[in-house]
Amino acid sequence: MSAIFSDMPNFADQRERFLAAAARANATHIAYPHPMRGPRGEALSTDVAIVGRADAHKRLVMMSGTHGVEGYYGSDSQIALLDTLQDRALPDDTCVVLMHLVNPWGTAWLRRVNEDNVDVNRNYIDFSRPPPTNTAYEALHEIYLCRDLDGPERRRADEQFAMHIRDLGETCVSNIVEAGQYLHPDGIFFGGKQQTWTNRTVRRIMQDHVAGARTAIVFDLHTGAGPYGHPMLMTIAERKVPAHDTAQALYGPWLYTILTAANASSDSGVAATATGYASQALIDELADVELMPLVIECGTYDGTRGHALLRDDHWLHLHGDPFDATGRRIKATLLEHYYPADSDWRDLIALRTRQIWQRALDALTKM
């Protein structure tokens, strides 16, 4: 079973590297075990590493793996930050909090979603109220259920999908699909029926390690949207907060602000129609903290290609076998889409990510 994933990046190795870097940086480590296992039978967890005084008034927070397979970029960035902090003494009033692979099941299984087929970045909503509606998705839902990967049923689904694009336009169809939906657990961009393990755990970590701060800058690390090799700095929320102006002053034209709404649009490649983003949840969860929520989104390949790969992976976990040759091909291709092996791509995003958090850490010391 494990041989299928033997030459791919894996959760256990990534976690071991992170913990080793945390130890080298003399970080405090706290583990939040996940109830399920990875494809090799490995134990899963979200790990938190804290460098500096845990009661510091100012905190730089970096979160990886919201969309599991994207977590390899995020994890490598966190390891690089830990290695940098070995040689940098933080002020007594500042600490760094690293939340490593908050969707560990998705990272281990090379999926964008979690163990319940939930897109975690559509799950941070108030489930005591009726969930957002997305009636336009209903006409598209059957496309994502076809039982063929390459056969006649898939061709019919492709034709139906192409028809919707002809009628509505590709941007409109993307906005409908990526807005998320809360009715179909077997559908794509499913937001869930209740808080996921990741949602609950992120909120717990924030209460345990960030809520006591006066000021915090939080980064959520992603890949997949935007031009190839371009790490786009964003802030995403349902409404403007004072920290948005502070962030704009800090980063200037580098910063792209997205305010989400049912009819909102964005040319960033990130869905402005979606609700349930982690960024908004952090604003709500940490109402007493001067919180600056930021997202780094590293562009990879064409979005049309990415959507087709997500459809393949969705088929694989509905009807296929992740451990056979077809499953292996789908996983390898999906991983390449979200974490390209191109060394220049990796060097470029590593450099820009380091520049972004370095500016944030320097700014914190002056706040």
C-alpha positions, 0 to 999 in steps of 0.5 A: 500500500505505502509503495504507491506514495513512496517517491512523493513528498509525505506528511511524516517526513515533512513533520519530522523536518519541521520538528527538527527545525523547531528544536534547532530554533529552541522553539516550544512545541505543542501537538494537536493530534488528528483522529485519522491516519495517513496513506502509510498508516502514519499518525497525523497532527497539527503542530505548533512551534513558538519561538520567543516568549509565549506571553509576548504582546506582539505575535507573528503567526504563520499557518500552512496546509489549509488546503492540504496538498498546498501545505508542502510550500507552506511547510517549507516556508515555515522550516526556512523561517525557523532556520532564520530564527536560530540566528535572530534574537527576538525582542521580549515583547515579540514571538513567532507562532507557527501552525504547521499543516492545519489540514494534516489529512489533506496534506498526507493524502495529497488532497486539497480538501479534508477527510470529509471532502470539505474545502476548509476555506469554505467551512469557517461560517456560523453553523448556528445560522442557515448556511449560504445558498448557491442555487446556481451550483445545482445545475452543475453538480451532476458534472462532478459525479460522473463515474468515468475518468476517461469514458463516455460519461466523463465526455458527456460531463465535459460537454455539459461543462463546456455548454455552461461556459459558452452560455455564462462565460468561464469567469461566471462558472468559476465564481459559481463553483468556487463560491462553495456549496453546503448541500452536497457532501459528494460535490466539489467545493463543499463547505461542510455541515458543521465545523471540521476538525481543522476549523475547531483546531485552528480556533483552539490554537488561536485561543491558546497561543494568540488571543493573549496578544495585543497585536498579531500579524497572521499569514495563511500560506497557499498555492495554485491561484495567479500567474506562475511563480508570482507570490501574491500578497492579499488580505481577504475579509467580508468587511473592512477592518482598521488593520487593512489600512495598516497593512496597506501602509506597510506593504503598499502596492504589493497588497491586494485587498479582497472583500467577499460578497455574493456578487463580488469579483476579483481578477486575482484568481481567488474567489471573491464570491466565497464565504467561510475563509479562515481570514474572516474567522480569525478576525471574528475569533480574535476580536480583542486583538489588533489583528492583521490577516494576510494571505500569500497565494503563490501562482502555479499553472493555468486555472482551467488545468487546475480545475480539471485536475481537481475533478480528476482527484474528486473522481478518484476519491468517489469512484477510484483507488488512490493506491493503483496506477491511475491514482498514483498518476492523479496524485503526482499531477495534482502535487506538481500543480500545487507545488511545482518541482521547478527549482526556479519557481521554488527559489522565487517564491521562497525569496518573496515569502521571506521578504514578506514575513521579514517586513512584517516581523520588522514592523511588529518590533516598531508597533 
